[in-house]
């Protein structure tokens, strides 16, 4: 394969990764890392470096649109980012300490459980109208947004900030250690633990993952693990795809977003198990 064919094919695949990443709030790394390592036989470290750049691109492309549509909970996102960024920096330095197999298996277990829990919650449930969470009330983390699919204003209350913070720290570590985008844990944390609507969880995750990835990107760059020839077409493709996905999310029902997220989560969990066991 010529260098030009490599760049063009990688950019096209990255567009698909960007669309999917912005729809489910996972970041493009879900597709980028397996494609680079399995299809193009790129070293795993360089693949993770390119994946982190793609996550920043996903966030840049989708976050602006979601903020403009008031779907992103900025207060909750910045509050939770304290824990996620700390976890990302910690994870970036732990990559040379922890065995990769253990990480893959552990992550597969966590994602498998998250997929099952979110699938059980697939039927629409009433959002909370009252919150007794002191932290959420103090920082005014509650919010509302207009749902194009439902044609009405959705108001919600936030709870579970302490378990949410703990899960965000773990999500940041996972993002830096495996380079697949911490949205795989952020979305379930906001949806299940903090009771944010599914669309708000996805939109807020898109906003947060770029900050998390940027926190660990500096470490990978200093190590020389970000190759511009690989990262550039990935970033360009993912950026374009994420902007396309941002236009779609508001027009589809939350139930469909949840099912899509569960399917992607299950596929990632299986992939993680395979990497850890074989």
C-alpha positions, -999 to +999 in steps of 0.1 A: +000+000+000+014+034-010+016+063+015-012+081-003-035+051-002-028+047+034-036+083+042-068+083+021-081+050+035-073+060+071-091+093+067-123+077+053-123+052+082-118+080+106-148+099+092-169+068+102-152+067+136-160+104+141-197+100+133-201+070+157-180+086+184-200+118+185-233+099+185-225+078+215-200+101+232-171+076+231-146+093+209-131+080+176-106+058+194-131+030+196-126+023+159-092+040+153-071+018+176-084-016+163-081-004+127-045+008+131-033-022+149-052-050+132-056-036+096-025-014+092-003-033+117+007+000+134+026-003+167+001-001+196+018+029+212+015+049+180-021+038+176-030+050+211-012+083+204-032+088+172-064+077+190-059+104+217-055+130+190-087+117+174-106+120+207-096+157+209-108+161+173-141+144+181-146+167+211-137+198+190-161+189+162-192+178+182-189+198+215-195+232+199-227+220+182-240+204+214-232+235+235-250+257+210-281+234+212-279+236+250-277+198+252-243+198+270-243+203+308-213+226+310-214+230+348-215+192+353-189+186+327-163+211+342-170+198+377-164+162+367-134+171+346-114+177+377-115+140+385-112+128+349-081+150+341-064+138+373-071+102+363-058+108+328-024+122+340-022+093+365-030+067+338-004+082+313+023+076+338+011+041+348+013+027+312+048+014+318+039-001+352+007-021+349+005-053+328-016-047+296-035-081+299-048-073+333-060-039+321-078-053+291-096-080+311-106-056+339-119-030+314-138-057+295-156-067+328-165-031+336-178-024+301-197-056+300-214-047+333-222-012+320-237-026+288-260-049+308-270-021+332-278+004+305-297-022+284-319-029+315-327+008+316-336+009+279-373+017+287-379+054+293-380+063+330-392+095+346-364+120+352-358+132+387-377+164+397-360+168+431-324+163+441-311+160+477-274+159+465-257+187+483-229+191+459-252+191+428-274+217+445-245+239+456-229+240+422-262+241+404-255+211+382-291+206+372-303+217+337-327+214+308-326+212+270-350+211+241-354+177+225-361+179+188-373+143+186-397+147+215-406+183+205-405+195+241-383+210+268-367+184+291-358+194+326-337+171+349-320+170+383-285+157+391-277+132+419-248+109+428-220+134+424-196+114+447-198+081+428-198+101+396-165+117+406-150+083+415-160+068+382-147+098+363-112+093+378-113+057+367-125+068+332-096+092+329-071+065+338-086+041+313-085+068+286-048+073+290-039+036+295-058+022+266-064+052+243-100+043+235-118+074+248-130+076+284-166+081+272-171+043+275-172+049+313-183+086+314-216+080+297-227+051+320-215+071+350-236+101+341-266+080+329-267+054+357-251+071+387-260+107+382-294+103+364-286+126+335-307+121+303-290+098+277-286+127+252-272+150+278-248+123+290-236+118+254-232+155+246-215+162+279-191+133+274-182+147+239-174+180+256-153+163+284-133+137+264-112+163+246-100+179+278-092+144+292-073+134+261-054+167+260-042+161+296-025+128+285-016+138+249+013+159+262+029+128+279+025+107+247+040+136+226+070+139+249+076+102+245+075+105+207+045+083+205+024+106+182+033+102+146+020+131+124+016+109+093-008+087+112-024+113+135-031+140+108-055+120+086-071+105+117-077+139+132-090+154+100-114+125+093-127+123+128-133+160+130-154+159+098-173+128+110-180+142+145-196+173+130-219+151+109-228+130+140-236+161+160-263+171+135-280+137+138-281+132+176-308+158+183-331+143+157-332+107+170-349+093+201-330+087+232-339+050+232-322+045+199-291+063+212-291+040+242-294+008+221-266+020+198-244+028+228-251-006+244-242-024+211-209-005+207-201-011+244-207-048+241-184-050+210-156-031+228-160-054+259-156-085+237-126-069+220-110-061+254-115-097+266-098-111+234-068-088+238-065-098+275-069-135+270-050-142+238 
